[in-house]
Amino acid sequence: MIDALHHPGATPLHRLPAGAKVGTLAVAAVLALAIDDRRLLAGLVVLVLAGYALARVPPRVVLGQLRLAGGAFAGLLLLHLVFGDVAAGVAPALRLVLLLLLSTLVTLTTRTTAMVDLVVR
């Protein structure tokens, strides 16, 4: 049950070392904070979705993740609608969706034991 979030597979993403995936996630998080262009952020979201396809994650799993990410996106936009400017809320919302989807992709393609080994190392 410890690997309940892991989606087994033999894809290139599954074969990447845990350190490479976590390192990429960390770099992506830093870069996402520096990007304000909504088109670029949206393009990165599409790139991460392509990663789900490469990892052969079933559509139902992706849709489940999009539901969570969509809720976060809608919540941030609602906050900006009430307290400010909706257009200004798109970039932070996309940033959050990007990082939610990317971190979930890392989790789905990395065994829990590999993550634990990485942290212990």
C-alpha positions in Angstrom: 0.0 0.0 0.0 3.0 2.3 0.4 3.2 2.7 -3.4 -0.5 3.6 -3.8 0.3 6.7 -5.7 2.9 5.1 -8.0 1.7 4.1 -11.4 4.0 1.2 -12.6 5.6 1.4 -16.0 8.7 1.1 -18.0 8.6 4.4 -19.8 11.6 6.8 -20.0 10.1 8.9 -17.2 9.7 5.8 -15.0 13.4 4.9 -15.7 14.8 8.3 -14.7 16.5 8.4 -11.3 14.4 9.9 -8.5 17.1 12.5 -7.9 16.8 13.7 -11.5 13.0 14.0 -11.3 13.1 15.8 -7.9 15.8 18.1 -9.1 13.8 18.9 -12.2 10.8 19.7 -10.1 12.9 22.0 -7.9 14.3 23.9 -10.9 10.8 24.1 -12.4 9.4 25.5 -9.2 12.1 28.3 -9.1 11.7 29.0 -12.8 7.9 29.1 -12.6 8.1 31.8 -9.9 10.2 33.9 -12.3 7.9 33.6 -15.3 5.0 36.0 -15.6 4.0 35.3 -19.2 0.7 33.5 -19.2 1.3 32.0 -22.6 4.6 30.5 -21.5 3.1 29.1 -18.3 0.2 27.6 -20.3 2.7 26.1 -22.7 4.6 24.5 -19.8 1.3 23.1 -18.5 0.8 21.5 -21.9 4.3 20.1 -21.8 3.7 18.5 -18.4 0.5 17.0 -19.8 2.5 15.5 -22.6 4.7 14.0 -19.9 1.6 12.2 -18.6 1.1 10.8 -22.1 4.7 9.8 -22.3 4.5 8.0 -18.9 1.3 6.3 -20.2 -0.7 7.4 -17.2 -4.4 6.5 -17.8 -6.7 9.3 -18.8 -8.8 8.8 -15.6 -5.8 9.5 -13.4 -4.9 12.6 -15.4 -8.5 13.8 -15.2 -8.5 13.3 -11.5 -5.3 15.4 -11.3 -6.9 18.1 -13.5 -9.9 18.2 -11.3 -7.7 19.1 -8.3 -5.6 21.5 -10.4 -8.8 23.0 -11.9 -10.1 23.7 -8.4 -6.9 25.4 -7.4 -7.0 27.4 -10.6 -10.7 28.4 -10.1 -10.0 29.3 -6.5 -7.1 31.7 -7.3 -9.1 33.3 -10.1 -12.1 33.8 -7.7 -9.8 35.5 -5.2 -8.5 37.8 -7.8 -12.0 38.5 -9.1 -13.2 39.5 -5.6 -10.1 41.4 -4.5 -8.5 42.6 -7.7 -8.0 41.8 -11.3 -8.8 38.5 -12.9 -6.2 38.9 -15.6 -3.6 39.3 -12.9 -4.7 36.1 -11.3 -4.1 33.9 -14.4 -0.3 33.7 -14.1 -0.3 32.6 -10.4 -3.1 30.2 -11.1 -1.3 28.6 -14.0 1.9 28.5 -11.9 0.0 26.5 -9.2 -1.6 24.2 -11.7 1.8 23.6 -13.4 3.5 22.7 -10.1 0.6 20.5 -8.9 0.6 18.5 -12.2 4.4 18.3 -12.3 4.8 17.1 -8.7 2.0 14.5 -9.3 3.8 13.3 -12.4 7.0 12.8 -10.4 5.0 10.9 -7.7 3.2 8.7 -10.2 6.5 7.7 -12.0 8.7 7.2 -8.9 8.5 4.4 -6.5 8.1 5.4 -2.9 11.2 3.4 -1.9 13.3 5.4 -4.5 12.0 8.6 -2.9 12.9 7.4 0.6 16.3 6.3 -0.6 16.9 9.7 -2.1 16.0 11.5 1.1 18.1 9.1 3.2 21.1 9.7 0.9 
